[in-house]
Amino acid sequence: MSDIKDKKPLKLRPVEQHTTAAWANIEKIKEVSNVAIPSEIEVGNAKEWVDTNQK
């Protein structure tokens, strides 16, 4: 049982890449919830990307 506690978790490389995400260009942040609001341009870019990459 002590062997399980001594092992460090593996650090895995993330699958997704967030550099082109809509929230990467944050226009403002909501005060209470701290939710990032992207600019309209970024939302449009994200929608266009989703529309062209549908299976």
Number of C-alpha atoms within 10 A of each C-alpha: 5 6 6 7 8 8 8 7 7 6 6 6 6 7 6 7 7 10 9 11 14 20 17 14 17 13 12 12 12 9 8 6 7 9 12 16 17 17 15 12 11 19 16 12 14 15 13 11 11 11 10 8 8 6 5
